[in-house]
Amino acid sequence: MIEVAKNIYSFPIPLPGSPLKELNGYIIKGDKKHLMVDVGFNMPEVHKAVLNACSELSISLFDVDIFLTHLHADHTGAIEVLKHECGTIFISERDSIHVNRNSEEVYWAECLSIQGHMGFPEEETLNYRDHPAYIGGTLTNTDFVYVTEGMFFSYGGYDFEAIDIKGHTPGQMGLYDKSTGIFFGGDHILNKISPNINLWDFEKDYLGLFLENLKKVKTMNVKTLLSAHRAFLPDVNERIDQLLEHHETRLANILDILSDGKTTIYEVAMEVPWDYGGGSFGNFPATQKWFAASEVFAHLEHLRILGKVSLNIDNNTYHYTVI
């Protein structure tokens, strides 16, 4: 347990089976009510870590409200147990839909059907029962209070404003205290790793939204970024510039790969240089292939929306060509 700012405490939440290893859990300690930001997987080890953190701060979980930055199971799964013991649970309405559908087979059939569009060989497709979100996610519906941009959360002497930072998920939200410059950023900006940008649907350009919201945060005068994973970032704006540059490089790289004759998402993913698994997509386990290919899909759709590539669908498989 580390006091990262007055009345704000950070503690590690284990993430068994995840390459991320840990979630940075946070508790804002108030006089009577407290706020926890994100909770981890639906696993006994996580429940224990949360209870231990409350005990160390001499607070009751009954007096703790929970703010979920976004839908991913490593941030939300433990509410399956905690919702019977805590106060109000906050999340954006858009992301709440995914959390409450986690146990539905038809939901997972919809999510993973995208593998056919990507051109995955059948023997490499991911079964939803092996997906970390299914394994560590919720099993029953939760009654949430929906968060919208501009809502204020007053705990521990702070007045945190909800900030829309969608992109990593359709409804990711952050918390920003303007007077101190403290920002809970979820998975929007992380040290050393680039947040995964998925293609959730064809309604929006999620990579485009992510990039715009990186620029938005850069205008906010953030002095202390409290991210969900990895170590503290001393220079937030420098990291934002690095992430913007990373995606510009990735977009250019994908255009080069398409120019060499690759057309499917799977083919492009095989050629992209990765900072994981020795750099080769072919060596990835099935779960990481899913995340990596989904990110390539989001980049290709961003390029299509920019008018740089065209899309042709052949036998349910998506093929992209440079214009």
Secondary structure, DSSP 8 states (H G I E B T S, - for coil): -EEEETTEEEEEEE-TT-TT-EEEEEEE--SS-EEEE----SSHHHHHHHHHHHHHTT--GGGEEEE--SS-HHHHTTHHHHTTTSS-EEEEHHHHHHHHTTT-HHHHHHHHTHHHHHT--GGG---GGGSHHHHHS-SS----EEE-TT-EEEETTEEEEEEE-TTSSTT-EEEEETTTTEEEEETSS-SSS--------SSS-HHHHHHHHHHHHHTS--SEEEESSSS--S-HHHHHHHHHHHHHHHHHHHHHHHHTT--SHHHHHHHS--SSGGG-GGGS-HHHHHHHHHHHHHHHHHHHHTTSEEEEEETTEEEEEE-
